[in-house]
Amino acid sequence: MKEVLLPILIGIVLIVLGVLNMKGNISSLHWYHRQRVSEEDRIPFGRKVGLGTIIVGCALIIKACTSFAAKMMDLPVLEKAGSVVLVVGLIGGLALMTYAMFKYNKGIF
């Protein structure tokens, strides 16, 4: 049960942080990003980074739920489907965040 609850809790935290970022509150991001993003770009930057964070959080929650369902129903195909969702969510979310950092920050570091 611990292997299900921990990813769900991490996913919920990521979703909450993503929502805060989307509203323009980028205080959860590294100081470098807060300094380099102009005031007028703060909202679009926060929306893109926040959406990427929400995608990663949702992918974690879906993976945890499919893993739990796979064990309960003895269907290994659900475990594989959850893994695919996780990989696609991680790649998509991180790609969106990286795009935003390059666009509004001119780099990730």
N, CA, C and O atoms as a GROMACS GRO file, in nm:
protein
  436
    1MET      N    1   0.082  -0.120   0.000
    1MET     CA    2   0.000   0.000   0.000
    1MET      C    3   0.086   0.126   0.000
    1MET      O    4   0.049   0.228  -0.058
    2LYS      N    5   0.203   0.117   0.066
    2LYS     CA    6   0.295   0.231   0.070
    2LYS      C    7   0.344   0.269  -0.069
    2LYS      O    8   0.363   0.386  -0.099
    3GLU      N    9   0.363   0.168  -0.153
    3GLU     CA   10   0.410   0.194  -0.290
    3GLU      C   11   0.304   0.262  -0.375
    3GLU      O   12   0.334   0.311  -0.484
    4VAL      N   13   0.181   0.265  -0.328
    4VAL     CA   14   0.072   0.334  -0.397
    4VAL      C   15   0.052   0.474  -0.340
    4VAL      O   16   0.036   0.571  -0.414
    5LEU      N   17   0.053   0.485  -0.208
    5LEU     CA   18   0.023   0.613  -0.144
    5LEU      C   19   0.133   0.717  -0.165
    5LEU      O   20   0.102   0.835  -0.185
    6LEU      N   21   0.258   0.677  -0.162
    6LEU     CA   22   0.367   0.773  -0.178
    6LEU      C   23   0.364   0.842  -0.314
    6LEU      O   24   0.373   0.964  -0.320
    7PRO      N   25   0.352   0.768  -0.426
    7PRO     CA   26   0.343   0.837  -0.555
    7PRO      C   27   0.219   0.924  -0.567
    7PRO      O   28   0.223   1.030  -0.630
    8ILE      N   29   0.109   0.882  -0.507
    8ILE     CA   30  -0.013   0.964  -0.511
    8ILE      C   31   0.009   1.094  -0.435
    8ILE      O   32  -0.030   1.201  -0.482
    9LEU      N   33   0.070   1.086  -0.318
    9LEU     CA   34   0.098   1.208  -0.240
    9LEU      C   35   0.195   1.301  -0.314
    9LEU      O   36   0.175   1.422  -0.316
   10ILE      N   37   0.298   1.244  -0.373
   10ILE     CA   38   0.394   1.326  -0.450
   10ILE      C   39   0.323   1.388  -0.570
   10ILE      O   40   0.347   1.504  -0.602
   11GLY      N   41   0.236   1.312  -0.635
   11GLY     CA   42   0.160   1.365  -0.748
   11GLY      C   43   0.070   1.480  -0.707
   11GLY      O   44   0.059   1.579  -0.779
   12ILE      N   45   0.005   1.468  -0.592
   12ILE     CA   46  -0.082   1.575  -0.543
   12ILE      C   47   0.000   1.700  -0.513
   12ILE      O   48  -0.042   1.811  -0.546
   13VAL      N   49   0.116   1.683  -0.450
   13VAL     CA   50   0.203   1.798  -0.422
   13VAL      C   51   0.245   1.866  -0.552
   13VAL      O   52   0.245   1.988  -0.562
   14LEU      N   53   0.282   1.786  -0.652
   14LEU     CA   54   0.322   1.843  -0.782
   14LEU      C   55   0.207   1.919  -0.848
   14LEU      O   56   0.227   2.025  -0.906
   15ILE      N   57   0.088   1.865  -0.838
   15ILE     CA   58  -0.028   1.932  -0.897
   15ILE      C   59  -0.054   2.065  -0.827
   15ILE      O   60  -0.081   2.166  -0.893
   16VAL      N   61  -0.046   2.066  -0.695
   16VAL     CA   62  -0.067   2.191  -0.621
   16VAL      C   63   0.040   2.294  -0.658
   16VAL      O   64   0.008   2.410  -0.681
   17LEU      N   65   0.165   2.252  -0.665
   17LEU     CA   66   0.272   2.343  -0.706
   17LEU      C   67   0.250   2.393  -0.848
   17LEU      O   68   0.274   2.510  -0.877
   18GLY      N   69   0.205   2.305  -0.936
   18GLY     CA   70   0.177   2.345  -1.074
   18GLY      C   71   0.067   2.449  -1.082
   18GLY      O   72   0.077   2.544  -1.159
   19VAL      N   73  -0.038   2.431  -1.004
   19VAL     CA   74  -0.148   2.528  -1.003
   19VAL      C   75  -0.098   2.663  -0.951
   19VAL      O   76  -0.132   2.768  -1.007
   20LEU      N   77  -0.017   2.661  -0.846
   20LEU     CA   78   0.041   2.787  -0.795
   20LEU      C   79   0.128   2.855  -0.900
   20LEU      O   80   0.122   2.977  -0.917
   21ASN      N   81   0.208   2.776  -0.971
   21ASN     CA   82   0.292   2.832  -1.077
   21ASN      C   83   0.207   2.891  -1.188
   21ASN      O   84   0.240   2.997  -1.243
   22MET      N   85   0.099   2.824  -1.222
   22MET     CA   86   0.014   2.873  -1.330
   22MET      C   87  -0.053   3.006  -1.296
   22MET      O   88  -0.087   3.083  -1.385
   23LYS      N   89  -0.070   3.033  -1.168
   23LYS     CA   90  -0.128   3.160  -1.125
   23LYS      C   91  -0.024   3.271  -1.118
   23LYS      O   92  -0.058   3.384  -1.081
   24GLY      N   93   0.100   3.242  -1.153
   24GLY     CA   94   0.205   3.344  -1.153
   24GLY      C   95   0.295   3.340  -1.032
   24GLY      O   96   0.390   3.418  -1.024
   25ASN      N   97   0.267   3.252  -0.937
   25ASN     CA   98   0.351   3.239  -0.818
   25ASN      C   99   0.463   3.141  -0.851
   25ASN      O  100   0.446   3.020  -0.838
   26ILE      N  101   0.578   3.194  -0.892
   26ILE     CA  102   0.689   3.107  -0.929
   26ILE      C  103   0.791   3.097  -0.816
   26ILE      O  104   0.907   3.064  -0.840
   27SER      N  105   0.749   3.126  -0.695
   27SER     CA  106   0.840   3.122  -0.581
   27SER      C  107   0.892   2.982  -0.552
   27SER      O  108   0.995   2.967  -0.485
   28SER      N  109   0.826   2.878  -0.600
   28SER     CA  110   0.872   2.741  -0.577
   28SER      C  111   0.985   2.703  -0.672
   28SER      O  112   1.048   2.598  -0.656
   29LEU      N  113   1.011   2.787  -0.770
   29LEU     CA  114   1.117   2.758  -0.868
   29LEU      C  115   1.251   2.810  -0.816
   29LEU      O  116   1.256   2.890  -0.723
   30HIS      N  117   1.356   2.765  -0.878
   30HIS     CA  118   1.491   2.804  -0.839
   30HIS      C  119   1.509   2.955  -0.850
   30HIS      O  120   1.449   3.018  -0.938
   31TRP      N  121   1.590   3.013  -0.764
   31TRP     CA  122   1.611   3.158  -0.761
   31TRP      C  123   1.655   3.211  -0.897
   31TRP      O  124   1.622   3.324  -0.934
   32TYR      N  125   1.730   3.129  -0.970
   32TYR     CA  126   1.779   3.171  -1.101
   32TYR      C  127   1.663   3.205  -1.194
   32TYR      O  128   1.668   3.306  -1.265
   33HIS      N  129   1.561   3.124  -1.193
   33HIS     CA  130   1.446   3.147  -1.280
   33HIS      C  131   1.366   3.269  -1.235
   33HIS      O  132   1.313   3.343  -1.317
   34ARG      N  133   1.357   3.288  -1.106
   34ARG     CA  134   1.284   3.405  -1.056
   34ARG      C  135   1.355   3.534  -1.094
   34ARG      O  136   1.290   3.635  -1.120
   35GLN      N  137   1.487   3.533  -1.097
   35GLN     CA  138   1.562   3.654  -1.131
   35GLN      C  139   1.560   3.682  -1.281
   35GLN      O  140   1.551   3.798  -1.322
   36ARG      N  141   1.568   3.580  -1.361
   36ARG     CA  142   1.586   3.598  -1.504
   36ARG      C  143   1.457   3.619  -1.582
   36ARG      O  144   1.462   3.668  -1.695
   37VAL      N  145   1.344   3.583  -1.527
   37VAL     CA  146   1.218   3.601  -1.598
   37VAL      C  147   1.165   3.741  -1.567
   37VAL      O  148   1.153   3.781  -1.452
   38SER      N  149   1.134   3.814  -1.674
   38SER     CA  150   1.083   3.949  -1.655
   38SER      C  151   0.943   3.946  -1.594
   38SER      O  152   0.875   3.843  -1.597
   39GLU      N  153   0.902   4.059  -1.540
   39GLU     CA  154   0.772   4.068  -1.472
   39GLU      C  155   0.657   4.039  -1.569
   39GLU      O  156   0.561   3.972  -1.532
   40GLU      N  157   0.667   4.088  -1.693
   40GLU     CA  158   0.558   4.064  -1.789
   40GLU      C  159   0.556   3.920  -1.840
   40GLU      O  160   0.453   3.873  -1.889
   41ASP      N  161   0.668   3.850  -1.830
   41ASP     CA  162   0.674   3.710  -1.873
   41ASP      C  163   0.645   3.612  -1.759
   41ASP      O  164   0.640   3.492  -1.781
   42ARG      N  165   0.626   3.662  -1.638
   42ARG     CA  166   0.606   3.576  -1.522
   42ARG      C  167   0.483   3.487  -1.537
   42ARG      O  168   0.489   3.368  -1.508
   43ILE      N  169   0.372   3.543  -1.582
   43ILE     CA  170   0.247   3.464  -1.597
   43ILE      C  171   0.262   3.359  -1.708
   43ILE      O  172   0.233   3.242  -1.682
   44PRO      N  173   0.305   3.395  -1.831
   44PRO     CA  174   0.318   3.290  -1.934
   44PRO      C  175   0.422   3.183  -1.897
   44PRO      O  176   0.403   3.064  -1.924
   45PHE      N  177   0.530   3.227  -1.835
   45PHE     CA  178   0.632   3.131  -1.790
   45PHE      C  179   0.574   3.038  -1.684
   45PHE      O  180   0.590   2.916  -1.693
   46GLY      N  181   0.506   3.094  -1.585
   46GLY     CA  182   0.445   3.014  -1.480
   46GLY      C  183   0.340   2.919  -1.533
   46GLY      O  184   0.328   2.806  -1.485
   47ARG      N  185   0.264   2.962  -1.634
   47ARG     CA  186   0.162   2.873  -1.692
   47ARG      C  187   0.224   2.751  -1.758
   47ARG      O  188   0.178   2.638  -1.742
   48LYS      N  189   0.330   2.775  -1.833
   48LYS     CA  190   0.394   2.663  -1.903
   48LYS      C  191   0.464   2.569  -1.807
   48LYS      O  192   0.450   2.447  -1.817
   49VAL      N  193   0.539   2.624  -1.713
   49VAL     CA  194   0.608   2.541  -1.615
   49VAL      C  195   0.504   2.470  -1.527
   49VAL      O  196   0.520   2.352  -1.495
   50GLY      N  197   0.401   2.542  -1.487
   50GLY     CA  198   0.296   2.483  -1.404
   50GLY      C  199   0.224   2.370  -1.474
   50GLY      O  200   0.196   2.266  -1.414
   51LEU      N  201   0.193   2.388  -1.602
   51LEU     CA  202   0.126   2.282  -1.677
   51LEU      C  203   0.215   2.160  -1.687
   51LEU      O  204   0.168   2.047  -1.673
   52GLY      N  205   0.343   2.181  -1.712
   52GLY     CA  206   0.436   2.068  -1.716
   52GLY      C  207   0.442   1.994  -1.582
   52GLY      O  208   0.447   1.872  -1.579
   53THR      N  209   0.440   2.070  -1.473
   53THR     CA  210   0.442   2.010  -1.340
   53THR      C  211   0.314   1.932  -1.314
   53THR      O  212   0.317   1.824  -1.255
   54ILE      N  213   0.201   1.986  -1.356
   54ILE     CA  214   0.073   1.917  -1.339
   54ILE      C  215   0.071   1.788  -1.420
   54ILE      O  216   0.021   1.686  -1.373
   55ILE      N  217   0.124   1.791  -1.540
   55ILE     CA  218   0.129   1.670  -1.624
   55ILE      C  219   0.210   1.560  -1.556
   55ILE      O  220   0.169   1.444  -1.554
   56VAL      N  221   0.324   1.597  -1.500
   56VAL     CA  222   0.408   1.498  -1.430
   56VAL      C  223   0.334   1.445  -1.307
   56VAL      O  224   0.337   1.324  -1.281
   57GLY      N  225   0.269   1.532  -1.231
   57GLY     CA  226   0.194   1.489  -1.113
   57GLY      C  227   0.081   1.394  -1.149
   57GLY      O  228   0.062   1.293  -1.082
   58CYS      N  229   0.007   1.426  -1.253
   58CYS     CA  230  -0.103   1.338  -1.298
   58CYS      C  231  -0.050   1.204  -1.345
   58CYS      O  232  -0.111   1.100  -1.318
   59ALA      N  233   0.062   1.204  -1.415
   59ALA     CA  234   0.121   1.078  -1.462
   59ALA      C  235   0.160   0.990  -1.344
   59ALA      O  236   0.142   0.868  -1.350
   60LEU      N  237   0.214   1.049  -1.238
   60LEU     CA  238   0.249   0.972  -1.118
   60LEU      C  239   0.125   0.910  -1.054
   60LEU      O  240   0.127   0.793  -1.014
   61ILE      N  241   0.019   0.987  -1.044
   61ILE     CA  242  -0.103   0.937  -0.982
   61ILE      C  243  -0.164   0.825  -1.066
   61ILE      O  244  -0.207   0.723  -1.012
   62ILE      N  245  -0.167   0.843  -1.197
   62ILE     CA  246  -0.221   0.738  -1.286
   62ILE      C  247  -0.139   0.611  -1.275
   62ILE      O  248  -0.194   0.501  -1.271
   63LYS      N  249  -0.007   0.625  -1.271
   63LYS     CA  250   0.080   0.507  -1.258
   63LYS      C  251   0.052   0.433  -1.128
   63LYS      O  252   0.044   0.310  -1.127
   64ALA      N  253   0.038   0.508  -1.019
   64ALA     CA  254   0.011   0.443  -0.890
   64ALA      C  255  -0.123   0.371  -0.892
   64ALA      O  256  -0.134   0.259  -0.843
   65CYS      N  257  -0.224   0.434  -0.949
   65CYS     CA  258  -0.357   0.373  -0.954
   65CYS      C  259  -0.360   0.249  -1.043
   65CYS      O  260  -0.423   0.149  -1.008
   66THR      N  261  -0.292   0.255  -1.157
   66THR     CA  262  -0.290   0.138  -1.245
   66THR      C  263  -0.209   0.024  -1.184
   66THR      O  264  -0.241  -0.093  -1.204
   67SER      N  265  -0.103   0.058  -1.110
   67SER     CA  266  -0.025  -0.046  -1.042
   67SER      C  267  -0.110  -0.116  -0.936
   67SER      O  268  -0.108  -0.238  -0.923
   68PHE      N  269  -0.185  -0.036  -0.861
   68PHE     CA  270  -0.273  -0.093  -0.759
   68PHE      C  271  -0.380  -0.181  -0.823
   68PHE      O  272  -0.406  -0.292  -0.776
   69ALA      N  273  -0.442  -0.132  -0.929
   69ALA     CA  274  -0.546  -0.209  -0.998
   69ALA      C  275  -0.488  -0.336  -1.059
   69ALA      O  276  -0.553  -0.441  -1.058
   70ALA      N  277  -0.367  -0.327  -1.112
   70ALA     CA  278  -0.304  -0.445  -1.172
   70ALA      C  279  -0.281  -0.554  -1.069
   70ALA      O  280  -0.300  -0.672  -1.097
   71LYS      N  281  -0.241  -0.514  -0.948
   71LYS     CA  282  -0.219  -0.613  -0.841
   71LYS      C  283  -0.352  -0.670  -0.792
   71LYS      O  284  -0.361  -0.790  -0.764
   72MET      N  285  -0.452  -0.586  -0.780
   72MET     CA  286  -0.581  -0.633  -0.729
   72MET      C  287  -0.651  -0.726  -0.827
   72MET      O  288  -0.715  -0.823  -0.786
   73MET      N  289  -0.640  -0.698  -0.956
   73MET     CA  290  -0.710  -0.777  -1.057
   73MET      C  291  -0.620  -0.877  -1.127
   73MET      O  292  -0.664  -0.951  -1.215
   74ASP      N  293  -0.493  -0.880  -1.089
   74ASP     CA  294  -0.395  -0.969  -1.149
   74ASP      C  295  -0.390  -0.952  -1.302
   74ASP      O  296  -0.400  -1.049  -1.378
   75LEU      N  297  -0.375  -0.827  -1.344
   75LEU     CA  298  -0.366  -0.793  -1.486
   75LEU      C  299  -0.235  -0.716  -1.511
   75LEU      O  300  -0.231  -0.594  -1.496
   76PRO      N  301  -0.130  -0.787  -1.549
   76PRO     CA  302  -0.003  -0.720  -1.571
   76PRO      C  303  -0.006  -0.616  -1.683
   76PRO      O  304   0.080  -0.528  -1.689
   77VAL      N  305  -0.104  -0.627  -1.772
   77VAL     CA  306  -0.113  -0.529  -1.881
   77VAL      C  307  -0.142  -0.390  -1.825
   77VAL      O  308  -0.100  -0.290  -1.883
   78LEU      N  309  -0.214  -0.382  -1.715
   78LEU     CA  310  -0.240  -0.252  -1.653
   78LEU      C  311  -0.111  -0.190  -1.600
   78LEU      O  312  -0.093  -0.068  -1.608
   79GLU      N  313  -0.024  -0.271  -1.546
   79GLU     CA  314   0.106  -0.223  -1.498
   79GLU      C  315   0.186  -0.163  -1.613
   79GLU      O  316   0.248  -0.058  -1.599
   80LYS      N  317   0.185  -0.232  -1.726
   80LYS     CA  318   0.257  -0.181  -1.843
   80LYS      C  319   0.193  -0.053  -1.896
   80LYS      O  320   0.264   0.040  -1.936
   81ALA      N  321   0.062  -0.048  -1.898
   81ALA     CA  322  -0.008   0.073  -1.943
   81ALA      C  323   0.025   0.191  -1.852
   81ALA      O  324   0.045   0.303  -1.900
   82GLY      N  325   0.030   0.168  -1.722
   82GLY     CA  326   0.066   0.273  -1.628
   82GLY      C  327   0.209   0.321  -1.649
   82GLY      O  328   0.237   0.440  -1.637
   83SER      N  329   0.297   0.228  -1.680
   83SER     CA  330   0.436   0.266  -1.707
   83SER      C  331   0.447   0.351  -1.832
   83SER      O  332   0.525   0.446  -1.836
   84VAL      N  333   0.368   0.318  -1.933
   84VAL     CA  334   0.368   0.399  -2.056
   84VAL      C  335   0.318   0.540  -2.026
   84VAL      O  336   0.376   0.638  -2.072
   85VAL      N  337   0.210   0.549  -1.951
   85VAL     CA  338   0.156   0.681  -1.914
   85VAL      C  339   0.259   0.761  -1.836
   85VAL      O  340   0.275   0.880  -1.859
   86LEU      N  341   0.329   0.696  -1.744
   86LEU     CA  342   0.431   0.764  -1.665
   86LEU      C  343   0.544   0.817  -1.753
   86LEU      O  344   0.584   0.933  -1.739
   87VAL      N  345   0.594   0.735  -1.842
   87VAL     CA  346   0.704   0.777  -1.930
   87VAL      C  347   0.659   0.892  -2.020
   87VAL      O  348   0.730   0.991  -2.034
   88VAL      N  349   0.543   0.878  -2.081
   88VAL     CA  350   0.492   0.984  -2.169
   88VAL      C  351   0.468   1.112  -2.090
   88VAL      O  352   0.500   1.221  -2.138
   89GLY      N  353   0.412   1.100  -1.970
   89GLY     CA  354   0.388   1.217  -1.887
   89GLY      C  355   0.516   1.285  -1.844
   89GLY      O  356   0.525   1.408  -1.846
   90LEU      N  357   0.615   1.206  -1.805
   90LEU     CA  358   0.744   1.264  -1.766
   90LEU      C  359   0.811   1.335  -1.882
   90LEU      O  360   0.859   1.448  -1.867
   91ILE      N  361   0.814   1.270  -1.997
   91ILE     CA  362   0.879   1.331  -2.114
   91ILE      C  363   0.803   1.457  -2.156
   91ILE      O  364   0.864   1.560  -2.182
   92GLY      N  365   0.671   1.448  -2.164
   92GLY     CA  366   0.591   1.564  -2.204
   92GLY      C  367   0.600   1.679  -2.106
   92GLY      O  368   0.620   1.793  -2.147
   93GLY      N  369   0.587   1.649  -1.977
   93GLY     CA  370   0.593   1.754  -1.876
   93GLY      C  371   0.730   1.819  -1.870
   93GLY      O  372   0.740   1.942  -1.865
   94LEU      N  373   0.834   1.739  -1.870
   94LEU     CA  374   0.969   1.795  -1.866
   94LEU      C  375   1.003   1.872  -1.993
   94LEU      O  376   1.073   1.973  -1.988
   95ALA      N  377   0.953   1.825  -2.107
   95ALA     CA  378   0.976   1.897  -2.232
   95ALA      C  379   0.909   2.034  -2.229
   95ALA      O  380   0.967   2.133  -2.273
   96LEU      N  381   0.788   2.040  -2.178
   96LEU     CA  382   0.717   2.168  -2.168
   96LEU      C  383   0.788   2.263  -2.073
   96LEU      O  384   0.802   2.382  -2.102
   97MET      N  385   0.834   2.212  -1.959
   97MET     CA  386   0.907   2.295  -1.864
   97MET      C  387   1.039   2.345  -1.924
   97MET      O  388   1.075   2.462  -1.907
   98THR      N  389   1.110   2.257  -1.994
   98THR     CA  390   1.236   2.296  -2.057
   98THR      C  391   1.213   2.399  -2.165
   98THR      O  392   1.290   2.495  -2.177
   99TYR      N  393   1.108   2.382  -2.245
   99TYR     CA  394   1.073   2.480  -2.348
   99TYR      C  395   1.050   2.617  -2.285
   99TYR      O  396   1.100   2.718  -2.335
  100ALA      N  397   0.973   2.621  -2.177
  100ALA     CA  398   0.944   2.748  -2.110
  100ALA      C  399   1.072   2.812  -2.057
  100ALA      O  400   1.089   2.933  -2.067
  101MET      N  401   1.159   2.732  -2.001
  101MET     CA  402   1.284   2.786  -1.947
  101MET      C  403   1.371   2.845  -2.057
  101MET      O  404   1.432   2.951  -2.038
  102PHE      N  405   1.379   2.778  -2.171
  102PHE     CA  406   1.458   2.832  -2.281
  102PHE      C  407   1.392   2.956  -2.341
  102PHE      O  408   1.461   3.052  -2.377
  103LYS      N  409   1.260   2.956  -2.351
  103LYS     CA  410   1.191   3.068  -2.411
  103LYS      C  411   1.199   3.194  -2.326
  103LYS      O  412   1.230   3.301  -2.377
  104TYR      N  413   1.171   3.182  -2.198
  104TYR     CA  414   1.162   3.300  -2.112
  104TYR      C  415   1.289   3.325  -2.029
  104TYR      O  416   1.304   3.432  -1.969
  105ASN      N  417   1.379   3.229  -2.026
  105ASN     CA  418   1.495   3.236  -1.940
  105ASN      C  419   1.626   3.229  -2.018
  105ASN      O  420   1.733   3.255  -1.963
  106LYS      N  421   1.616   3.194  -2.143
  106LYS     CA  422   1.732   3.175  -2.231
  106LYS      C  423   1.824   3.063  -2.185
  106LYS      O  424   1.943   3.065  -2.215
  107GLY      N  425   1.771   2.967  -2.112
  107GLY     CA  426   1.848   2.853  -2.067
  107GLY      C  427   1.789   2.792  -1.942
  107GLY      O  428   1.703   2.851  -1.876
  108ILE      N  429   1.837   2.672  -1.910
  108ILE     CA  430   1.786   2.607  -1.791
  108ILE      C  431   1.874   2.633  -1.670
  108ILE      O  432   1.835   2.604  -1.557
  109PHE      N  433   1.993   2.687  -1.692
  109PHE     CA  434   2.084   2.721  -1.582
  109PHE      C  435   2.138   2.860  -1.600
  109PHE      O  436   2.216   2.908  -1.518
   0.00000   0.00000   0.00000
